[in-house]
Amino acid sequence: MQPKIFKRAPTAVRVEKGKTYAWCTCGHSETNPICDGSHKKIEGLPFKSLKFTPEEDGEVWLCNCKQSKNPPFCDGSHKSLSSI
């Protein structure tokens, strides 16, 4: 099962060193790119959040197309997706 493509562009998110964030892997979160637990509410979805803890304060670009080879961070994969 493939995740839902939430958006074909990343989102800039300000993160804090040492704080744990949960990135949405399914694409159904109302708070994309941050997980809101939607994957638990849809029967049959084999997804779970991807937790990450930044090593420094700053801004990161999180993937919304869910195709990144470097999740949760955008690697430009959205540029090669078809528009369908």
C-alpha positions as CSV (number, residue, x, y, z in Angstrom):
1,M,0.0,0.0,0.0
2,Q,1.3,3.4,-1.0
3,P,0.9,6.5,1.2
4,K,-1.4,9.3,0.1
5,I,0.5,12.2,-1.5
6,F,-0.5,15.1,0.8
7,K,1.2,17.8,-1.3
8,R,3.9,18.0,-4.0
9,A,6.1,20.4,-2.1
10,P,7.8,20.3,1.3
11,T,6.9,22.3,4.4
12,A,9.4,24.3,6.4
13,V,9.1,23.5,10.1
14,R,10.9,25.2,13.0
15,V,12.3,22.5,15.3
16,E,13.9,22.5,18.7
17,K,17.0,20.6,19.7
18,G,16.2,17.5,21.8
19,K,12.4,17.7,21.2
20,T,10.9,14.6,19.5
21,Y,8.6,15.1,16.5
22,A,6.4,12.5,14.8
23,W,6.4,12.8,10.9
24,C,3.3,11.5,9.1
25,T,4.1,8.6,6.8
26,C,0.5,7.9,5.6
27,G,-0.4,11.3,4.2
28,H,-3.8,11.4,5.9
29,S,-2.9,13.6,8.9
30,E,-4.8,16.9,9.3
31,T,-1.6,18.4,10.6
32,N,0.7,17.3,7.8
33,P,3.7,16.9,7.8
34,I,3.3,16.2,11.6
35,C,1.4,13.1,12.5
36,D,-2.0,13.4,14.2
37,G,-2.6,9.7,14.5
38,S,-4.9,9.4,11.5
39,H,-3.2,6.1,10.5
40,K,-4.7,4.5,13.6
41,K,-8.2,5.5,12.6
42,I,-8.2,4.0,9.1
43,E,-8.5,0.3,9.1
44,G,-5.9,-1.5,7.0
45,L,-3.4,1.3,6.9
46,P,0.1,-0.3,7.5
47,F,1.7,3.0,8.5
48,K,3.0,4.5,11.7
49,S,4.6,7.8,12.5
50,L,8.3,8.3,12.1
51,K,9.8,9.9,15.1
52,F,12.9,12.1,14.9
53,T,14.8,14.3,17.4
54,P,16.8,17.2,16.0
55,E,20.3,17.7,17.2
56,E,20.0,21.5,16.9
57,D,17.4,24.3,16.8
58,G,16.5,25.5,13.3
59,E,14.3,25.1,10.3
60,V,13.9,21.8,8.4
61,W,12.1,21.0,5.2
62,L,9.8,18.0,5.8
63,C,8.5,15.8,3.0
64,N,4.8,16.0,2.1
65,C,4.7,13.6,-0.9
66,K,5.9,10.7,1.3
67,Q,8.3,9.5,-1.4
68,S,11.6,10.9,0.1
69,K,14.5,8.5,0.2
70,N,15.6,10.5,3.3
71,P,12.5,10.7,5.5
72,P,11.3,12.8,7.1
73,F,13.3,15.3,5.2
74,C,12.5,16.4,1.6
75,D,14.9,15.1,-1.0
76,G,13.2,16.6,-4.0
77,S,11.3,13.4,-4.9
78,H,8.1,15.4,-5.4
79,K,9.6,17.0,-8.5
80,S,9.5,13.6,-10.3
81,L,5.9,12.7,-9.4
82,S,3.3,12.7,-12.1
83,S,0.5,15.3,-11.7
84,I,-2.2,12.7,-11.6
